Amino acid sequence: MYSYVARQPILDIEKKTIGYELLFRDGPKNTFPDVDPELATNRLLSDHFLTSQCSATGNKLGFVNFPYQSLINQVPSLFPPENLIIEILEDCQPTDDLLHAIGLLSKKGYKIALDDFIPDPSWTRFLPYVDIIKFDIRQVPIKKAAIFIKRCARFEIQFLAEKVETYEEFKQAKEVGFELFQGYFFSKPEMLQQRSLEPSQLTVLQLYKEISQKNIDFEAVEKIVGADVSLSYKLLRYVNSSTIIRNPITSFKQALVYLGETRLRQFISLVAIAHANQAKPHSLFSLSIQRAKICEMLIESSQSKAEPGQAFLVGIFSLLESLLDQPLHSILERLPISQEIKAALTVYEGELGTLLLLVQAYEQADWDTVSKHAKQLNISEALIAEKYSESAQWVDDFTVGE
């Protein structure tokens, strides 16, 4: 299954692209689906920020529409503020709750934009927190927008002209004070397609149960997340993008500790809501889970100095290239895992690399290669057979009912 996003460039006075507005789409026809705005935003964030933000924005600013409830729930705070522009949808009501939510996000360093803005006194109290105001010049003519721009001289606000279709409109908009521009005169929305990596429905239900507890059982969450390759990948991508990370992550438990209960609940809720109604995982998912489990079990049962958590990561991410239809090296560049794990996955280096070769050979019934690597790791072939059977049973037990 694929996910789709349309992006339209946003340019400055010099016609240099400073960012993109990202819009969730239902397929290659580039049309907005008939879905709830909250769901559309969650899918967009999950598929193109948690999974591959760089491919969607090219490290430039990402302008994302946030419906009312997402803002109240502080969903934008799941993502680093450096590359995200929070667009308040035009149908949001300027309530006290929204003002409070926007104030909190602004204090955290996020830039706020009012989308498709139509001047209204009820929004005046929001202006100290607003960084960008977007005028659809089809709805608010340039001359009328110019009056409002002059009134806002005391605020540090940039004004963006949307739906600029001619050079003359671009010229007029510049003259009255617009500094940012978007529209068909520059570029039509461009479709981006990528393989969608989605958690299973069973995993979603189990996670909802865990995060509904007063005190989250991190070990239980670690077990559930570790058994779903999509959540594992998104979790590490998310933690990697966080400003709190200092050293490479070597286990899911470490990633969960970095998040803490509040941000973990937000992360799980976002991904769960975004994918609650999606298709069940492919057999590749089950294979990656089993591969992770047997790698972990073999390290636990051997004299190896490697960490079982690292072995688990090597197994579960060994099939990412097939799952995401992207080169493995480019995927690993975006993951905060140690060089030891990356080397094991890309060039089969070290004990973990040899372990992965052993497990792959066992799956293919290449007994000579199994024997060779078993001797290198000082693991008996009987132990491998035992743990392979246990890992297969573990996968069956975990996925029962799917």
C-alpha positions as a Markdown table, in Angstrom:
| # | Residue | x | y | z |
|---|---|---|---|---|
| 1 | Met | 0.0 | 0.0 | 0.0 |
| 2 | Tyr | 1.2 | 3.5 | -0.8 |
| 3 | Ser | 0.6 | 6.8 | 0.9 |
| 4 | Tyr | 0.4 | 10.1 | -1.0 |
| 5 | Val | 1.1 | 13.7 | -0.2 |
| 6 | Ala | 0.8 | 16.8 | -2.4 |
| 7 | Arg | 3.3 | 19.5 | -1.8 |
| 8 | Gln | 3.3 | 23.1 | -3.2 |
| 9 | Pro | 6.3 | 25.3 | -2.8 |
| 10 | Ile | 6.2 | 28.5 | -0.8 |
| 11 | Leu | 8.6 | 31.2 | -2.1 |
| 12 | Asp | 10.1 | 34.4 | -0.9 |
| 13 | Ile | 10.5 | 37.8 | -2.7 |
| 14 | Glu | 13.5 | 36.4 | -4.6 |
| 15 | Lys | 11.4 | 33.4 | -5.8 |
| 16 | Lys | 13.5 | 31.1 | -3.7 |
| 17 | Thr | 11.7 | 28.1 | -2.1 |
| 18 | Ile | 11.7 | 28.4 | 1.7 |
| 19 | Gly | 9.2 | 25.5 | 2.3 |
| 20 | Tyr | 6.3 | 23.5 | 1.1 |
| 21 | Glu | 2.7 | 23.2 | 2.1 |
| 22 | Leu | 1.9 | 19.5 | 2.6 |
| 23 | Leu | -1.5 | 18.2 | 1.8 |
| 24 | Phe | -2.8 | 14.6 | 2.4 |
| 25 | Arg | -4.1 | 12.9 | -0.8 |
| 26 | Asp | -6.0 | 9.7 | -1.4 |
| 27 | Gly | -4.1 | 8.6 | -4.5 |
| 28 | Pro | -2.1 | 9.6 | -7.6 |
| 29 | Lys | -5.0 | 11.7 | -9.0 |
| 30 | Asn | -4.1 | 14.4 | -6.5 |
| 31 | Thr | -7.5 | 14.8 | -4.9 |
| 32 | Phe | -8.4 | 15.4 | -1.3 |
| 33 | Pro | -10.2 | 12.4 | 0.1 |
| 34 | Asp | -13.6 | 12.5 | 1.7 |
| 35 | Val | -12.2 | 12.0 | 5.2 |
| 36 | Asp | -12.3 | 13.8 | 8.5 |
| 37 | Pro | -9.7 | 16.6 | 8.7 |
| 38 | Glu | -8.3 | 15.2 | 11.9 |
| 39 | Leu | -7.7 | 11.8 | 10.2 |
| 40 | Ala | -6.2 | 13.5 | 7.2 |
| 41 | Thr | -3.7 | 15.5 | 9.3 |
| 42 | Asn | -2.8 | 12.4 | 11.4 |
| 43 | Arg | -2.1 | 10.3 | 8.3 |
| 44 | Leu | 0.0 | 13.1 | 6.8 |
| 45 | Leu | 2.0 | 13.5 | 9.9 |
| 46 | Ser | 2.4 | 9.7 | 10.5 |
| 47 | Asp | 3.4 | 8.9 | 6.9 |
| 48 | His | 5.5 | 11.8 | 5.9 |
| 49 | Phe | 6.9 | 13.2 | 9.2 |
| 50 | Leu | 7.4 | 10.1 | 11.4 |
| 51 | Thr | 8.5 | 8.0 | 8.4 |
| 52 | Ser | 10.3 | 10.3 | 5.9 |
| 53 | Gln | 10.1 | 14.0 | 6.6 |
| 54 | Cys | 13.2 | 14.7 | 4.6 |
| 55 | Ser | 11.7 | 13.2 | 1.4 |
| 56 | Ala | 8.6 | 15.4 | 1.7 |
| 57 | Thr | 10.2 | 18.8 | 2.5 |
| 58 | Gly | 13.9 | 18.4 | 1.5 |
| 59 | Asn | 14.9 | 19.8 | 4.9 |
| 60 | Lys | 12.9 | 23.0 | 4.2 |
| 61 | Leu | 9.9 | 24.2 | 6.2 |
| 62 | Gly | 6.8 | 22.1 | 6.2 |
| 63 | Phe | 3.5 | 24.0 | 6.4 |
| 64 | Val | 0.9 | 21.6 | 7.8 |
| 65 | Asn | -2.8 | 22.3 | 8.4 |
| 66 | Phe | -4.0 | 21.4 | 11.9 |
| 67 | Pro | -7.7 | 21.2 | 12.8 |
| 68 | Tyr | -9.0 | 22.5 | 16.0 |
| 69 | Gln | -8.9 | 19.4 | 18.1 |
| 70 | Ser | -5.3 | 18.6 | 17.1 |
| 71 | Leu | -4.2 | 22.0 | 18.3 |
| 72 | Ile | -6.1 | 21.6 | 21.6 |
| 73 | Asn | -4.4 | 18.2 | 22.1 |
| 74 | Gln | -1.0 | 19.7 | 21.3 |
| 75 | Val | -0.4 | 17.2 | 18.5 |
| 76 | Pro | 2.2 | 19.5 | 16.8 |
| 77 | Ser | 4.4 | 19.2 | 19.9 |
| 78 | Leu | 5.2 | 15.7 | 18.8 |
| 79 | Phe | 7.5 | 17.1 | 16.1 |
| 80 | Pro | 10.6 | 19.3 | 16.3 |
| 81 | Pro | 9.8 | 23.0 | 15.8 |
| 82 | Glu | 12.7 | 23.8 | 13.5 |
| 83 | Asn | 11.0 | 22.7 | 10.3 |
| 84 | Leu | 7.3 | 22.8 | 11.1 |
| 85 | Ile | 4.9 | 25.7 | 10.4 |
| 86 | Ile | 1.6 | 25.1 | 12.2 |
| 87 | Glu | -1.3 | 26.3 | 10.0 |
| 88 | Ile | -4.5 | 27.0 | 11.9 |
| 89 | Leu | -7.3 | 25.9 | 9.6 |
| 90 | Glu | -9.7 | 28.6 | 8.6 |
| 91 | Asp | -12.7 | 26.9 | 10.1 |
| 92 | Cys | -11.2 | 26.9 | 13.6 |
| 93 | Gln | -13.1 | 29.1 | 16.1 |
| 94 | Pro | -11.0 | 31.6 | 18.1 |
| 95 | Thr | -11.9 | 30.3 | 21.5 |
| 96 | Asp | -10.2 | 30.7 | 24.8 |
| 97 | Asp | -9.0 | 27.1 | 24.6 |
| 98 | Leu | -7.5 | 27.6 | 21.2 |
| 99 | Leu | -5.7 | 30.8 | 22.4 |
| 100 | His | -4.3 | 28.9 | 25.3 |
| 101 | Ala | -3.1 | 26.0 | 23.0 |
| 102 | Ile | -1.5 | 28.4 | 20.5 |
| 103 | Gly | 0.2 | 30.3 | 23.4 |
| 104 | Leu | 1.8 | 27.0 | 24.6 |
| 105 | Leu | 3.0 | 26.0 | 21.2 |
| 106 | Ser | 4.5 | 29.5 | 20.6 |
| 107 | Lys | 6.4 | 29.3 | 23.9 |
| 108 | Lys | 7.8 | 26.0 | 22.8 |
| 109 | Gly | 9.3 | 27.6 | 19.7 |
| 110 | Tyr | 6.7 | 26.7 | 17.1 |
| 111 | Lys | 5.9 | 29.1 | 14.3 |
| 112 | Ile | 2.1 | 29.7 | 13.8 |
| 113 | Ala | 0.3 | 30.6 | 10.6 |
| 114 | Leu | -3.3 | 31.6 | 10.1 |
| 115 | Asp | -4.5 | 29.8 | 6.9 |
| 116 | Asp | -7.0 | 31.4 | 4.4 |
| 117 | Phe | -7.3 | 34.3 | 6.8 |
| 118 | Ile | -10.2 | 36.7 | 6.6 |
| 119 | Pro | -9.8 | 39.8 | 8.9 |
| 120 | Asp | -12.0 | 39.5 | 12.0 |
| 121 | Pro | -11.6 | 41.4 | 15.4 |
| 122 | Ser | -12.0 | 38.1 | 17.2 |
| 123 | Trp | -8.5 | 37.0 | 16.1 |
| 124 | Thr | -6.8 | 40.2 | 17.3 |
| 125 | Arg | -5.7 | 38.6 | 20.6 |
| 126 | Phe | -4.0 | 35.8 | 18.7 |
| 127 | Leu | -1.7 | 38.1 | 16.7 |
| 128 | Pro | 1.1 | 38.3 | 19.3 |
| 129 | Tyr | 1.6 | 34.6 | 18.8 |
| 130 | Val | 1.2 | 34.5 | 15.0 |
| 131 | Asp | 4.3 | 34.5 | 12.7 |
| 132 | Ile | 2.6 | 34.2 | 9.3 |
| 133 | Ile | -0.8 | 35.2 | 7.9 |
| 134 | Lys | -1.9 | 33.6 | 4.6 |
| 135 | Phe | -4.4 | 35.5 | 2.5 |
| 136 | Asp | -6.1 | 33.7 | -0.4 |
| 137 | Ile | -6.1 | 36.6 | -2.8 |
| 138 | Arg | -9.1 | 35.1 | -4.6 |
| 139 | Gln | -11.2 | 35.6 | -1.4 |
| 140 | Val | -9.4 | 38.7 | 0.0 |
| 141 | Pro | -8.2 | 41.0 | -2.8 |
| 142 | Ile | -4.7 | 42.4 | -2.6 |
| 143 | Lys | -5.9 | 46.0 | -2.0 |
| 144 | Lys | -8.1 | 44.9 | 0.9 |
| 145 | Ala | -5.3 | 42.7 | 2.4 |
| 146 | Ala | -3.0 | 45.8 | 2.1 |
| 147 | Ile | -5.1 | 47.7 | 4.6 |
| 148 | Phe | -4.8 | 44.9 | 7.2 |
| 149 | Ile | -1.1 | 44.5 | 6.6 |
| 150 | Lys | -0.6 | 48.2 | 7.5 |
| 151 | Arg | -2.6 | 47.8 | 10.7 |
| 152 | Cys | -0.3 | 45.0 | 11.8 |
| 153 | Ala | 2.9 | 47.0 | 11.4 |
| 154 | Arg | 3.5 | 46.7 | 15.2 |
| 155 | Phe | 3.6 | 42.9 | 15.0 |
| 156 | Glu | 6.4 | 40.8 | 13.7 |
| 157 | Ile | 4.2 | 39.0 | 11.1 |
| 158 | Gln | 5.1 | 37.9 | 7.6 |
| 159 | Phe | 2.3 | 37.9 | 5.1 |
| 160 | Leu | 1.8 | 35.1 | 2.5 |
| 161 | Ala | -0.2 | 35.5 | -0.7 |
| 162 | Glu | -1.9 | 32.3 | -1.8 |
| 163 | Lys | -3.3 | 31.5 | -5.2 |
| 164 | Val | -1.0 | 33.8 | -7.1 |
| 165 | Glu | -1.6 | 33.0 | -10.7 |
| 166 | Thr | 0.1 | 35.8 | -12.7 |
| 167 | Tyr | 3.2 | 37.9 | -12.7 |
| 168 | Glu | 1.1 | 41.0 | -12.2 |
| 169 | Glu | -0.5 | 39.6 | -9.0 |
| 170 | Phe | 3.0 | 38.7 | -7.8 |
| 171 | Lys | 4.2 | 42.2 | -8.4 |
| 172 | Gln | 1.2 | 43.8 | -6.8 |
| 173 | Ala | 1.5 | 41.6 | -3.7 |
| 174 | Lys | 5.1 | 42.5 | -3.3 |
| 175 | Glu | 4.3 | 46.2 | -3.5 |
| 176 | Val | 1.8 | 46.1 | -0.6 |
| 177 | Gly | 3.9 | 44.1 | 1.8 |
| 178 | Phe | 3.6 | 40.4 | 1.1 |
| 179 | Glu | 6.9 | 38.6 | 1.6 |
| 180 | Leu | 5.9 | 35.0 | 0.9 |
| 181 | Phe | 4.1 | 33.6 | -2.1 |
| 182 | Gln | 2.3 | 30.4 | -3.2 |
| 183 | Gly | 0.3 | 29.6 | -6.3 |
| 184 | Tyr | 0.1 | 28.2 | -9.8 |
| 185 | Phe | 2.2 | 31.1 | -11.1 |
| 186 | Phe | 5.2 | 29.4 | -9.4 |
| 187 | Ser | 4.2 | 25.7 | -9.3 |
| 188 | Lys | 1.2 | 23.4 | -9.2 |
| 189 | Pro | 1.1 | 20.9 | -6.3 |
| 190 | Glu | 3.5 | 18.0 | -6.8 |
| 191 | Met | 2.5 | 14.5 | -5.9 |
| 192 | Leu | 4.8 | 12.4 | -3.8 |
| 193 | Gln | 4.3 | 8.6 | -3.4 |
| 194 | Gln | 5.9 | 6.3 | -1.0 |
| 195 | Arg | 5.4 | 2.8 | 0.4 |
| 196 | Ser | 3.1 | 3.2 | 3.5 |
| 197 | Leu | 4.4 | 1.3 | 6.6 |
| 198 | Glu | 1.4 | 0.7 | 8.8 |
| 199 | Pro | 1.0 | -1.0 | 12.2 |
| 200 | Ser | -1.4 | -3.9 | 12.6 |
| 201 | Gln | -4.9 | -3.5 | 14.0 |
| 202 | Leu | -4.1 | -5.8 | 16.9 |
| 203 | Thr | -1.0 | -3.8 | 17.9 |
| 204 | Val | -3.1 | -0.6 | 17.9 |
| 205 | Leu | -5.6 | -2.2 | 20.2 |
| 206 | Gln | -2.9 | -3.5 | 22.6 |
| 207 | Leu | -1.2 | -0.1 | 22.7 |
| 208 | Tyr | -4.5 | 1.7 | 23.4 |
| 209 | Lys | -5.0 | -0.6 | 26.3 |
| 210 | Glu | -1.5 | 0.1 | 27.7 |
| 211 | Ile | -1.6 | 3.9 | 27.4 |
| 212 | Ser | -5.0 | 4.1 | 29.0 |
| 213 | Gln | -3.5 | 2.9 | 32.3 |
| 214 | Lys | -2.8 | 5.5 | 34.9 |
| 215 | Asn | 0.9 | 4.5 | 35.0 |
| 216 | Ile | 2.3 | 3.1 | 31.7 |
| 217 | Asp | 4.0 | -0.2 | 31.9 |
| 218 | Phe | 7.1 | 0.6 | 29.7 |
| 219 | Glu | 8.2 | -3.0 | 29.5 |
| 220 | Ala | 4.7 | -4.0 | 28.1 |
| 221 | Val | 4.8 | -1.1 | 25.6 |
| 222 | Glu | 8.4 | -2.1 | 24.6 |
| 223 | Lys | 7.2 | -5.6 | 23.9 |
| 224 | Ile | 4.3 | -4.5 | 21.7 |
| 225 | Val | 6.3 | -1.8 | 19.8 |
| 226 | Gly | 9.2 | -4.2 | 19.3 |
| 227 | Ala | 6.9 | -6.7 | 17.7 |
| 228 | Asp | 5.6 | -4.2 | 15.0 |
| 229 | Val | 8.2 | -3.1 | 12.5 |
| 230 | Ser | 6.2 | -0.1 | 11.4 |
| 231 | Leu | 5.9 | 1.3 | 15.0 |
| 232 | Ser | 9.5 | 0.4 | 15.7 |
| 233 | Tyr | 10.7 | 2.4 | 12.7 |
| 234 | Lys | 8.4 | 5.4 | 13.4 |
| 235 | Leu | 9.4 | 5.4 | 17.0 |
| 236 | Leu | 13.1 | 5.6 | 16.3 |
| 237 | Arg | 12.6 | 8.2 | 13.6 |
| 238 | Tyr | 10.6 | 10.3 | 16.0 |
| 239 | Val | 13.0 | 10.0 | 18.8 |
| 240 | Asn | 15.9 | 10.8 | 16.4 |
| 241 | Ser | 14.1 | 14.1 | 15.4 |
| 242 | Ser | 13.7 | 15.1 | 19.0 |
| 243 | Thr | 16.0 | 17.8 | 20.5 |
| 244 | Ile | 16.4 | 15.8 | 23.7 |
| 245 | Ile | 18.5 | 13.0 | 22.1 |
| 246 | Arg | 22.2 | 13.1 | 22.7 |
| 247 | Asn | 23.5 | 9.6 | 22.0 |
| 248 | Pro | 22.5 | 6.8 | 19.5 |
| 249 | Ile | 19.6 | 4.7 | 20.6 |
| 250 | Thr | 20.5 | 1.0 | 21.1 |
| 251 | Ser | 17.1 | -0.3 | 22.3 |
| 252 | Phe | 13.4 | 0.4 | 22.2 |
| 253 | Lys | 13.4 | 0.7 | 26.0 |
| 254 | Gln | 15.9 | 3.5 | 25.8 |
| 255 | Ala | 13.7 | 5.3 | 23.2 |
| 256 | Leu | 10.7 | 5.0 | 25.4 |
| 257 | Val | 12.5 | 6.4 | 28.4 |
| 258 | Tyr | 13.5 | 9.4 | 26.3 |
| 259 | Leu | 9.9 | 10.1 | 25.5 |
| 260 | Gly | 8.3 | 9.8 | 28.9 |
| 261 | Glu | 4.6 | 9.0 | 29.5 |
| 262 | Thr | 3.0 | 12.2 | 28.1 |
| 263 | Arg | 4.9 | 12.2 | 24.7 |
| 264 | Leu | 4.6 | 8.4 | 24.4 |
| 265 | Arg | 0.8 | 8.7 | 24.7 |
| 266 | Gln | 0.8 | 11.4 | 22.1 |
| 267 | Phe | 3.0 | 9.4 | 19.7 |
| 268 | Ile | 0.9 | 6.2 | 20.1 |
| 269 | Ser | -2.4 | 8.1 | 19.7 |
| 270 | Leu | -1.2 | 9.8 | 16.5 |
| 271 | Val | 0.0 | 6.7 | 14.8 |
| 272 | Ala | -2.9 | 4.6 | 16.1 |
| 273 | Ile | -5.6 | 7.0 | 14.9 |
| 274 | Ala | -3.9 | 7.5 | 11.6 |
| 275 | His | -3.8 | 3.8 | 10.7 |
| 276 | Ala | -6.6 | 2.2 | 12.7 |
| 277 | Asn | -8.5 | 1.2 | 9.5 |
| 278 | Gln | -5.6 | 0.2 | 7.3 |
| 279 | Ala | -4.8 | -3.2 | 5.9 |
| 280 | Lys | -3.2 | -5.9 | 7.9 |
| 281 | Pro | 0.6 | -6.4 | 7.6 |
| 282 | His | 2.2 | -8.4 | 4.9 |
| 283 | Ser | 4.1 | -11.6 | 5.6 |
| 284 | Leu | 7.3 | -9.6 | 5.5 |
| 285 | Phe | 6.2 | -8.1 | 8.7 |
| 286 | Ser | 5.9 | -11.5 | 10.4 |
| 287 | Leu | 9.3 | -12.5 | 9.0 |
| 288 | Ser | 11.0 | -9.4 | 10.3 |
| 289 | Ile | 9.5 | -9.9 | 13.8 |
| 290 | Gln | 10.5 | -13.6 | 13.9 |
| 291 | Arg | 14.0 | -12.6 | 12.7 |
| 292 | Ala | 14.3 | -10.1 | 15.5 |
| 293 | Lys | 13.1 | -12.5 | 18.1 |
| 294 | Ile | 15.5 | -15.3 | 17.2 |
| 295 | Cys | 18.4 | -12.9 | 17.0 |
| 296 | Glu | 17.5 | -11.7 | 20.5 |
| 297 | Met | 17.1 | -15.2 | 21.9 |
| 298 | Leu | 20.4 | -16.4 | 20.5 |
| 299 | Ile | 22.4 | -13.6 | 22.0 |
| 300 | Glu | 20.6 | -14.1 | 25.4 |
| 301 | Ser | 21.6 | -17.8 | 25.3 |
| 302 | Ser | 25.2 | -17.4 | 24.2 |
| 303 | Gln | 28.4 | -16.0 | 25.6 |
| 304 | Ser | 28.3 | -13.1 | 23.2 |
| 305 | Lys | 29.1 | -9.6 | 24.5 |
| 306 | Ala | 26.4 | -8.1 | 22.2 |
| 307 | Glu | 23.3 | -6.7 | 23.8 |
| 308 | Pro | 20.0 | -8.7 | 23.1 |
| 309 | Gly | 18.3 | -5.4 | 22.4 |
| 310 | Gln | 20.8 | -4.6 | 19.7 |
| 311 | Ala | 20.3 | -8.0 | 18.2 |
| 312 | Phe | 16.5 | -7.5 | 18.1 |
| 313 | Leu | 17.0 | -4.2 | 16.2 |
| 314 | Val | 19.2 | -5.9 | 13.7 |
| 315 | Gly | 16.6 | -8.5 | 13.0 |
| 316 | Ile | 13.6 | -6.3 | 12.9 |
| 317 | Phe | 15.2 | -3.7 | 10.6 |
| 318 | Ser | 16.8 | -6.3 | 8.3 |
| 319 | Leu | 13.8 | -6.2 | 5.9 |
| 320 | Leu | 13.2 | -2.5 | 5.9 |
| 321 | Glu | 14.4 | -2.2 | 2.3 |
| 322 | Ser | 11.7 | -4.6 | 1.0 |
| 323 | Leu | 9.1 | -3.0 | 3.2 |
| 324 | Leu | 9.7 | 0.6 | 2.3 |
| 325 | Asp | 11.0 | 0.2 | -1.3 |
| 326 | Gln | 13.9 | 2.4 | -0.5 |
| 327 | Pro | 17.7 | 1.7 | -0.4 |
| 328 | Leu | 18.7 | 0.4 | 3.1 |
| 329 | His | 21.5 | 2.9 | 3.5 |
| 330 | Ser | 19.2 | 5.9 | 3.0 |
| 331 | Ile | 16.8 | 4.5 | 5.5 |
| 332 | Leu | 19.5 | 3.9 | 8.1 |
| 333 | Glu | 20.8 | 7.4 | 7.7 |
| 334 | Arg | 17.6 | 8.7 | 9.3 |
| 335 | Leu | 17.6 | 6.2 | 12.2 |
| 336 | Pro | 19.4 | 7.0 | 15.5 |
| 337 | Ile | 21.0 | 3.6 | 15.9 |
| 338 | Ser | 24.6 | 2.8 | 16.6 |
| 339 | Gln | 27.2 | 2.4 | 13.9 |
| 340 | Glu | 27.6 | -1.2 | 15.1 |
| 341 | Ile | 24.0 | -2.0 | 14.2 |
| 342 | Lys | 24.2 | -0.1 | 10.9 |
| 343 | Ala | 27.4 | -2.0 | 9.9 |
| 344 | Ala | 25.7 | -5.3 | 10.8 |
| 345 | Leu | 22.8 | -4.4 | 8.5 |
| 346 | Thr | 24.7 | -3.1 | 5.6 |
| 347 | Val | 28.0 | -5.0 | 5.4 |
| 348 | Tyr | 27.3 | -7.9 | 7.9 |
| 349 | Glu | 30.2 | -6.6 | 10.1 |
| 350 | Gly | 30.9 | -7.8 | 13.7 |
| 351 | Glu | 29.1 | -10.4 | 15.8 |
| 352 | Leu | 25.7 | -8.9 | 15.0 |
| 353 | Gly | 26.4 | -9.1 | 11.2 |
| 354 | Thr | 27.5 | -12.7 | 11.5 |
| 355 | Leu | 24.3 | -13.4 | 13.6 |
| 356 | Leu | 22.2 | -11.9 | 10.8 |
| 357 | Leu | 24.0 | -14.1 | 8.2 |
| 358 | Leu | 23.4 | -17.1 | 10.3 |
| 359 | Val | 19.6 | -16.5 | 10.7 |
| 360 | Gln | 19.2 | -15.7 | 7.0 |
| 361 | Ala | 21.0 | -18.9 | 6.1 |
| 362 | Tyr | 18.8 | -20.9 | 8.5 |
| 363 | Glu | 15.7 | -19.5 | 6.9 |
| 364 | Gln | 17.0 | -20.6 | 3.5 |
| 365 | Ala | 18.1 | -24.1 | 4.8 |
| 366 | Asp | 21.7 | -23.4 | 3.8 |
| 367 | Trp | 23.1 | -25.7 | 6.4 |
| 368 | Asp | 26.8 | -25.4 | 5.5 |
| 369 | Thr | 26.6 | -21.6 | 6.0 |
| 370 | Val | 24.6 | -22.1 | 9.2 |
| 371 | Ser | 27.4 | -24.4 | 10.5 |
| 372 | Lys | 30.1 | -22.0 | 9.5 |
| 373 | His | 28.6 | -19.0 | 11.3 |
| 374 | Ala | 27.4 | -21.0 | 14.3 |
| 375 | Lys | 31.1 | -22.0 | 14.9 |
| 376 | Gln | 32.2 | -18.3 | 14.6 |
| 377 | Leu | 29.6 | -17.3 | 17.2 |
| 378 | Asn | 30.2 | -20.4 | 19.4 |
| 379 | Ile | 26.5 | -21.3 | 19.2 |
| 380 | Ser | 25.3 | -24.9 | 18.8 |
| 381 | Glu | 23.2 | -25.9 | 15.9 |
| 382 | Ala | 20.8 | -27.5 | 18.3 |
| 383 | Leu | 20.3 | -24.2 | 20.1 |
| 384 | Ile | 19.6 | -22.5 | 16.8 |
| 385 | Ala | 16.9 | -25.0 | 16.0 |
| 386 | Glu | 15.4 | -24.7 | 19.4 |
| 387 | Lys | 15.3 | -20.9 | 19.3 |
| 388 | Tyr | 14.0 | -20.8 | 15.8 |
| 389 | Ser | 11.0 | -22.9 | 16.8 |
| 390 | Glu | 10.4 | -20.8 | 19.9 |
| 391 | Ser | 10.6 | -17.6 | 17.9 |
| 392 | Ala | 8.0 | -19.0 | 15.4 |
| 393 | Gln | 5.7 | -19.8 | 18.2 |
| 394 | Trp | 6.2 | -16.4 | 19.7 |
| 395 | Val | 5.1 | -14.8 | 16.5 |
| 396 | Asp | 2.1 | -17.0 | 16.3 |
| 397 | Asp | 1.1 | -16.2 | 19.8 |
| 398 | Phe | 1.5 | -12.5 | 19.4 |
| 399 | Thr | -0.5 | -12.3 | 16.1 |
| 400 | Val | -3.3 | -14.6 | 17.1 |
| 401 | Gly | -6.6 | -13.2 | 16.0 |
| 402 | Glu | -5.2 | -11.1 | 13.2 |
